[in-house]
């Protein structure tokens, strides 16, 4: 079997394992047959139009109760509700159904419509709204019991509209010769993943310039400069965060947001420093990376170029009071908005994070039990229980975001229309294979458990 065939087989096997693991969990948590409503018994087992439990590739989930979410009743649900409403405006304004191919599909439209019609004014009323319209599910990567979070922020950095002796590093807007299949040149906010090309002549497309080529001047002199910064390190951190507030010498501010990238996969420079035994893993933070780069300018240049990815920006008309805008197109809310894997999750999905994080200090284990809303994404945010928490703008936000690399439990809030427990009760059971004899039940049981174990790994 060739490499492509093997990869295909692995993907199919992973999907199969995901479906049956979800099914096993749902059956385990479904009430006994005698406790189920009578009308379920009236339907034949092979009835058409069965609703299957949601399937999140590479993920496993387990039904939870609201009481099982530590600190659920003590959270500020009114703040979470206000953040959810921002997402709902975008969801309800969409003319076409959203993300049908994803597990949540278009199911958020119903709770969003309810949120629009509601008159929620207190934290208790907001909590009851979420409990009325959603079901919580613990979610994680297959074989794991927790997810993983990092933090991000909006840098505030000094800059200039023109190049000077101090400000020598350009912040580029998207070049006109950058092409992404399926998108027009006039589109804003191009995907942060996938192939990106530049045109040579009239037809030939080749991969776009990488970071080294761009730093060496491959697109210089084309009038693409939005502004100028003091250092390549400032630019790198701005590109990692996806937005920035650039303070000009006259006191005004330029707001810039992600617009496109050059098509190369993001390589974390912090990981390289760990692998080279330059910074210990337990001491890794954005602050340590910046300190090392400042002290080692030649090494910093080589390190930056290990990350061939390069981000282009657009200038956005936001005031100093406005928060950055996420990939969903809505303003982010500090400590309520998260970036998630957009290949798996729908923007607007609520997640409850349950654990401790170093919020108060680098050594602190601050309880973090908060309802968050998915409103952004990032190329490094991959997996069913992976999130980047937005902490706002400025130095304090940078300090907190820079030290987050922690495991935490994830509960995804699923609209009632996708209730997986109810769906699990009506799932058709697999047919018993005729060649599976019950002459040796112990041996057969052993094989079944072994197969289930391989599926979880």
C-alpha positions as CSV (number, residue, x, y, z in Angstrom):
1,X,0.0,0.0,0.0
2,X,1.5,3.4,-1.0
3,X,1.8,6.4,1.3
4,X,-1.4,8.1,0.1
5,X,-3.4,4.9,0.5
6,X,-2.0,4.4,4.0
7,X,-2.8,8.0,5.0
8,X,-6.4,7.5,3.7
9,X,-6.8,4.3,5.7
10,X,-5.6,6.1,8.8
11,X,-8.1,8.9,8.3
12,X,-11.0,6.5,7.7
13,X,-10.0,4.5,10.8
14,X,-9.8,7.6,12.9
15,X,-13.3,8.6,11.9
16,X,-14.6,5.1,12.6
17,X,-13.1,5.2,16.1
18,X,-14.5,8.6,16.8
19,X,-18.0,7.6,15.8
20,X,-18.0,4.5,17.9
21,X,-16.3,6.0,20.9
22,X,-19.0,8.7,20.9
23,X,-21.6,6.0,20.5
24,X,-20.2,4.0,23.4
25,X,-20.2,7.0,25.7
26,X,-23.7,8.0,24.8
27,X,-25.0,4.5,25.4
28,X,-23.3,4.4,28.8
29,X,-24.9,7.6,29.8
30,X,-28.4,7.0,28.3
31,X,-31.1,6.0,30.8
32,X,-32.2,2.4,30.9
33,X,-34.7,1.2,28.4
34,X,-37.5,1.0,30.9
35,X,-36.9,4.7,31.8
36,X,-37.2,5.9,28.2
37,X,-40.4,7.4,26.8
38,X,-42.8,4.9,25.4
39,X,-42.8,6.4,21.9
40,X,-39.2,5.4,21.4
41,X,-40.3,1.7,21.6
42,X,-43.0,2.3,19.0
43,X,-40.4,3.1,16.3
44,X,-38.8,0.3,14.4
45,X,-35.0,0.0,14.9
46,X,-34.4,0.5,11.2
47,X,-36.5,3.7,10.9
48,X,-35.2,6.2,8.4
49,X,-33.9,9.7,9.1
50,X,-32.1,8.7,12.3
51,X,-30.2,11.6,14.0
52,X,-26.7,10.4,14.9
53,X,-24.7,11.9,17.7
54,X,-22.4,14.8,16.7
55,X,-19.0,13.7,15.4
56,X,-16.0,15.9,15.9
57,X,-13.0,14.4,14.1
58,X,-10.2,13.4,16.5
59,X,-12.4,14.2,19.5
60,X,-14.3,12.4,22.2
61,X,-17.1,13.7,24.3
62,X,-19.1,12.7,27.3
63,X,-22.4,14.2,28.5
64,X,-22.2,16.3,31.7
65,X,-24.5,18.0,34.1
66,X,-24.5,21.7,34.9
67,X,-23.6,20.9,38.5
68,X,-20.5,19.0,37.3
69,X,-19.0,22.2,35.8
70,X,-16.9,23.5,38.7
71,X,-17.9,27.1,39.5
72,X,-20.6,27.2,36.9
73,X,-23.1,29.0,39.1
74,X,-20.5,31.6,40.3
75,X,-19.5,32.8,36.9
76,X,-20.6,36.2,35.4
77,X,-23.0,34.7,32.9
78,X,-24.3,38.2,31.9
79,X,-20.8,39.1,30.6
80,X,-20.7,35.8,28.7
81,X,-24.3,36.4,27.4
82,X,-23.2,39.9,26.1
83,X,-20.3,38.2,24.2
84,X,-22.6,35.5,22.9
85,X,-25.0,38.2,21.5
86,X,-22.1,39.7,19.5
87,X,-21.6,36.4,17.8
88,X,-25.3,36.0,17.3
89,X,-25.6,39.2,15.3
90,X,-23.2,37.8,12.8
91,X,-24.9,34.3,12.8
92,X,-28.4,35.7,12.3
93,X,-27.2,38.2,9.6
94,X,-25.8,35.4,7.4
95,X,-28.0,34.9,4.4
96,X,-26.9,31.3,3.9
97,X,-26.8,28.4,6.4
98,X,-23.5,28.4,8.3
99,X,-20.9,25.7,8.4
100,X,-23.2,22.8,7.7
101,X,-20.2,20.5,7.3
102,X,-19.1,21.0,10.9
103,X,-20.4,19.1,13.9
104,X,-22.5,22.1,15.2
105,X,-23.9,22.8,11.7
106,X,-26.3,25.6,11.7
107,X,-27.7,24.7,15.1
108,X,-26.7,28.0,16.8
109,X,-29.4,29.9,14.9
110,X,-32.1,28.8,17.2
111,X,-30.5,29.9,20.5
112,X,-29.3,33.0,18.8
113,X,-32.9,33.9,17.8
114,X,-33.9,33.2,21.4
115,X,-31.2,35.5,22.7
116,X,-32.3,38.3,20.4
117,X,-35.9,38.0,21.6
118,X,-35.0,37.6,25.3
119,X,-34.8,40.3,27.9
120,X,-31.9,39.1,29.9
121,X,-30.8,41.7,32.5
122,X,-29.1,39.8,35.3
123,X,-26.4,37.1,35.7
124,X,-29.0,34.6,37.0
125,X,-31.2,35.2,34.0
126,X,-28.3,34.7,31.7
127,X,-27.3,31.5,33.4
128,X,-30.9,30.2,33.0
129,X,-30.8,31.1,29.3
130,X,-27.7,28.9,28.7
131,X,-29.2,26.1,30.8
132,X,-32.5,26.3,28.9
133,X,-31.0,26.3,25.4
134,X,-27.8,24.1,25.6
135,X,-26.5,20.8,26.9
136,X,-22.9,20.6,28.3
137,X,-20.5,17.9,27.0
138,X,-17.0,17.3,28.2
139,X,-14.8,17.3,25.2
140,X,-11.2,16.4,24.6
141,X,-8.8,14.9,22.0
142,X,-9.1,11.1,21.7
143,X,-7.4,9.3,24.6
144,X,-7.0,12.5,26.6
145,X,-9.0,13.9,29.6
146,X,-8.3,17.6,29.2
147,X,-7.7,20.3,26.6
148,X,-4.9,22.9,26.2
149,X,-5.0,26.7,26.4
150,X,-2.6,29.5,25.5
151,X,-3.3,33.2,25.6
152,X,-3.0,36.1,23.2
153,X,-3.3,39.9,23.3
154,X,-3.2,43.0,21.2
155,X,0.3,44.6,21.3
156,X,0.7,48.3,21.8
157,X,3.9,49.3,20.0
158,X,5.6,52.5,18.8
159,X,5.8,53.2,15.1
160,X,5.9,55.8,12.4
161,X,4.0,56.5,9.2
162,X,7.4,57.1,7.4
163,X,10.7,55.4,7.6
164,X,13.2,57.1,9.9
165,X,16.6,56.2,11.5
166,X,14.6,54.7,14.4
167,X,11.7,53.1,12.6
168,X,13.2,50.9,9.8
169,X,11.0,47.7,9.7
170,X,8.0,47.9,7.4
171,X,4.5,46.5,8.2
172,X,3.2,45.4,4.8
173,X,-0.3,45.3,3.5
174,X,-1.3,42.4,1.2
175,X,0.6,42.5,-2.1
176,X,-1.5,42.6,-5.3
177,X,0.3,39.6,-6.7
178,X,-0.7,37.3,-3.8
179,X,-3.3,34.7,-4.8
180,X,-5.4,32.2,-2.9
181,X,-7.6,29.8,-4.9
182,X,-11.3,30.4,-4.4
183,X,-10.8,34.0,-3.2
184,X,-10.9,37.4,-5.0
185,X,-8.3,40.1,-4.6
186,X,-11.0,42.3,-3.1
187,X,-11.8,39.8,-0.3
188,X,-10.6,40.8,3.2
189,X,-9.3,38.4,5.8
190,X,-8.0,35.6,3.6
191,X,-7.6,32.1,5.2
192,X,-4.7,31.7,7.6
193,X,-3.9,28.2,6.2
194,X,-3.5,26.6,2.8
195,X,-1.6,27.3,-0.4
196,X,-0.7,30.9,-1.4
197,X,0.8,31.8,-4.8
198,X,2.3,34.7,-6.7
199,X,1.9,35.1,-10.4
200,X,4.8,35.1,-12.8
201,X,3.9,36.3,-16.3
202,X,0.3,35.8,-17.3
203,X,-0.4,32.3,-16.1
204,X,2.3,30.7,-14.1
205,X,1.7,30.4,-10.3
206,X,4.5,29.7,-7.8
207,X,4.6,29.6,-4.0
208,X,4.8,33.0,-2.4
209,X,8.0,34.5,-0.9
210,X,8.9,33.1,2.5
211,X,9.9,35.2,5.5
212,X,13.6,35.3,4.6
213,X,13.0,36.6,1.1
214,X,10.5,39.3,2.3
215,X,12.9,40.4,5.0
216,X,15.6,40.7,2.4
217,X,13.5,43.0,0.3
218,X,11.5,40.8,-2.2
219,X,8.5,43.1,-2.0
220,X,10.2,46.4,-1.0
221,X,9.5,49.6,-2.9
222,X,6.0,48.7,-4.0
223,X,4.2,51.2,-1.7
224,X,2.9,48.4,0.5
225,X,4.1,49.9,3.8
226,X,1.3,50.7,6.2
227,X,3.8,52.0,8.8
228,X,7.2,51.3,10.2
229,X,8.4,49.7,13.5
230,X,11.6,49.7,15.5
231,X,12.5,46.0,15.2
232,X,11.8,42.8,13.4
233,X,11.0,41.3,16.9
234,X,8.1,43.9,17.3
235,X,6.9,42.8,13.8
236,X,7.1,39.1,14.6
237,X,5.1,39.4,17.8
238,X,2.5,41.5,16.0
239,X,2.2,38.8,13.3
240,X,1.9,36.1,16.0
241,X,-0.9,38.0,17.7
242,X,-2.7,39.0,14.5
243,X,-3.3,42.6,15.4
244,X,-1.7,45.7,17.0
245,X,-2.1,49.3,18.1
246,X,0.7,51.3,16.6
247,X,1.4,54.5,18.6
248,X,2.7,57.4,16.4
249,X,4.9,60.2,17.5
250,X,2.1,62.7,17.3
251,X,0.0,60.7,19.8
252,X,-2.4,59.2,17.3
253,X,-2.8,55.4,16.9
254,X,-3.0,53.1,13.8
255,X,-5.0,49.9,14.3
256,X,-3.9,47.0,12.1
257,X,-5.5,43.6,11.7
258,X,-4.6,40.3,10.0
259,X,-5.4,40.3,6.3
260,X,-3.4,37.4,4.7
261,X,-0.4,35.2,5.0
262,X,2.2,33.9,2.6
263,X,1.2,30.2,2.6
264,X,3.8,28.7,4.8
265,X,3.0,26.7,8.0
266,X,3.6,28.6,11.2
267,X,6.6,27.3,13.2
268,X,6.7,28.3,16.9
269,X,10.0,29.9,17.6
270,X,9.6,29.1,21.3
271,X,9.6,25.4,20.5
272,X,12.9,25.8,18.6
273,X,14.5,27.5,21.6
274,X,13.3,24.6,23.8
275,X,14.6,22.0,21.4
276,X,18.0,23.8,21.3
277,X,18.2,23.8,25.1
278,X,18.4,27.6,25.1
279,X,15.3,28.2,27.2
280,X,13.9,25.4,29.5
281,X,10.4,24.4,28.8
282,X,9.2,25.3,32.2
283,X,10.5,28.9,31.8
284,X,9.2,29.4,28.3
285,X,7.1,32.6,27.7
286,X,6.8,35.3,25.1
287,X,8.7,37.6,27.5
288,X,11.7,35.1,27.6
289,X,11.6,34.9,23.8
290,X,11.7,38.6,23.4
291,X,14.5,39.0,26.0
292,X,16.6,36.4,24.2
293,X,16.1,38.0,20.8
294,X,17.0,41.4,22.1
295,X,20.3,40.0,23.6
296,X,21.1,37.9,20.5
297,X,20.3,39.9,17.3
298,X,22.2,37.6,15.0
299,X,20.6,34.5,16.5
300,X,17.2,36.2,16.5
301,X,17.5,36.7,12.7
302,X,18.3,33.0,12.1
303,X,15.5,32.0,14.5
304,X,12.9,34.2,12.9
305,X,13.6,32.6,9.5
306,X,13.0,29.1,10.8
307,X,9.4,30.3,10.8
308,X,8.9,30.9,7.1
309,X,5.3,32.1,7.7
310,X,4.7,35.8,7.1
311,X,1.6,37.8,7.9
312,X,0.2,40.8,5.9
313,X,-2.1,43.4,7.5
314,X,-4.8,45.9,6.7
315,X,-5.5,49.1,8.5
316,X,-8.9,49.1,10.3
317,X,-10.9,52.1,11.5
318,X,-11.2,51.5,15.2
319,X,-10.9,54.0,18.1
320,X,-8.6,53.5,21.1
321,X,-11.6,52.3,23.1
322,X,-12.5,49.5,20.6
323,X,-11.3,46.0,21.0
324,X,-9.6,44.0,18.2
325,X,-11.9,42.3,15.7
326,X,-11.7,38.5,15.5
327,X,-12.1,36.2,12.6
328,X,-15.8,36.1,13.0
329,X,-15.9,39.8,12.3
330,X,-17.1,40.9,15.7
331,X,-15.2,42.8,18.5
332,X,-13.4,40.5,20.9
333,X,-14.1,40.6,24.6
334,X,-11.1,40.2,27.0
335,X,-11.3,37.0,29.0
336,X,-14.5,35.9,27.3
337,X,-13.4,35.5,23.6
338,X,-11.4,32.5,22.5
339,X,-9.7,31.4,19.3
340,X,-10.5,27.8,18.3
341,X,-9.8,25.4,15.4
342,X,-12.1,26.7,12.7
343,X,-11.9,23.4,10.8
344,X,-13.8,21.8,13.7
345,X,-15.8,24.4,15.4
346,X,-18.4,27.1,14.5
347,X,-17.9,30.7,15.6
348,X,-20.3,31.6,18.4
349,X,-20.0,28.2,20.1
350,X,-19.9,28.5,23.9
351,X,-17.2,26.6,25.8
352,X,-16.8,26.4,29.6
353,X,-13.2,26.2,30.8
354,X,-12.6,24.5,34.1
355,X,-9.3,24.5,35.8
356,X,-6.5,26.7,37.2
357,X,-4.2,29.1,35.3
358,X,-1.3,31.4,36.2
359,X,-3.5,34.6,35.9
360,X,-2.4,36.5,39.1
361,X,1.3,35.7,38.7
362,X,3.6,33.2,37.0
363,X,3.5,30.8,39.9
364,X,-0.2,31.3,40.8
365,X,-2.9,28.7,40.3
366,X,-5.8,31.0,39.9
367,X,-9.2,29.3,39.6
368,X,-10.5,29.7,36.1
369,X,-14.1,28.6,35.7
370,X,-15.5,30.7,32.9
371,X,-17.9,30.5,30.0
372,X,-16.1,31.6,26.8
373,X,-17.3,32.2,23.2
374,X,-15.5,31.1,20.1
375,X,-14.9,34.2,18.0
376,X,-11.5,33.9,16.5
377,X,-9.0,31.4,15.1
378,X,-5.2,30.9,14.6
379,X,-3.0,28.7,12.5
380,X,-1.5,27.1,15.7
381,X,-4.9,26.5,17.2
382,X,-5.6,22.9,16.2
383,X,-7.7,20.2,17.8
384,X,-11.2,19.7,19.4
385,X,-10.2,21.0,22.9
386,X,-7.6,23.7,22.0
387,X,-8.2,27.4,22.6
388,X,-6.3,30.7,22.7
389,X,-7.8,33.1,25.3
390,X,-7.9,36.8,24.4
391,X,-6.8,39.1,27.3
392,X,-7.1,42.5,25.7
393,X,-4.4,45.1,24.8
394,X,-1.3,46.3,26.5
395,X,1.5,45.2,28.8
396,X,-0.6,43.5,31.5
397,X,-2.5,41.5,28.9
398,X,0.9,40.6,27.3
399,X,2.3,39.4,30.7
400,X,-0.7,37.1,31.4
401,X,-1.0,35.8,27.8
402,X,2.7,35.1,27.6
403,X,2.8,32.6,30.4
404,X,-0.2,30.5,29.5
405,X,0.6,27.0,28.2
406,X,-1.7,24.9,30.4
407,X,-4.0,21.9,30.4
408,X,-7.6,22.6,31.3
409,X,-11.0,20.9,31.0
410,X,-13.3,21.9,28.2
411,X,-17.1,21.6,28.1
412,X,-18.7,22.5,24.8
413,X,-22.3,23.8,25.1
414,X,-24.4,22.1,22.4
415,X,-27.8,23.5,21.4
416,X,-30.7,21.3,22.4
417,X,-31.4,20.5,18.7
418,X,-28.2,18.5,18.7
419,X,-28.8,16.7,22.1
420,X,-26.5,13.7,21.6
421,X,-28.0,11.7,24.5
422,X,-31.5,11.9,22.9
423,X,-29.9,11.0,19.5
424,X,-28.0,8.1,21.1
425,X,-31.3,6.5,22.3
426,X,-32.5,6.2,18.7
427,X,-29.3,5.2,17.0
428,X,-29.6,1.9,15.1
429,X,-27.4,-0.7,16.7
430,X,-24.9,-2.5,14.5
431,X,-26.1,-5.9,13.2
432,X,-24.7,-9.0,14.8
433,X,-22.3,-10.8,12.4
434,X,-23.4,-14.3,11.8
435,X,-19.8,-15.6,11.8
436,X,-19.3,-14.2,15.3
437,X,-20.1,-17.4,17.3
438,X,-20.7,-17.3,21.0
439,X,-19.1,-20.6,21.6
440,X,-16.1,-18.9,23.4
441,X,-17.6,-15.8,25.0
442,X,-14.5,-15.0,27.1
443,X,-12.3,-15.0,24.0
444,X,-14.8,-12.9,22.1
445,X,-15.0,-10.4,24.9
446,X,-11.3,-10.0,25.1
447,X,-11.0,-9.2,21.4
448,X,-13.8,-6.6,21.7
449,X,-12.0,-4.8,24.5
450,X,-8.7,-4.9,22.6
451,X,-10.3,-3.4,19.6
452,X,-11.9,-0.6,21.7
453,X,-8.5,0.1,23.2
454,X,-6.9,0.5,19.9
455,X,-9.6,2.8,18.8
456,X,-9.0,5.1,21.7
457,X,-5.3,5.3,21.1
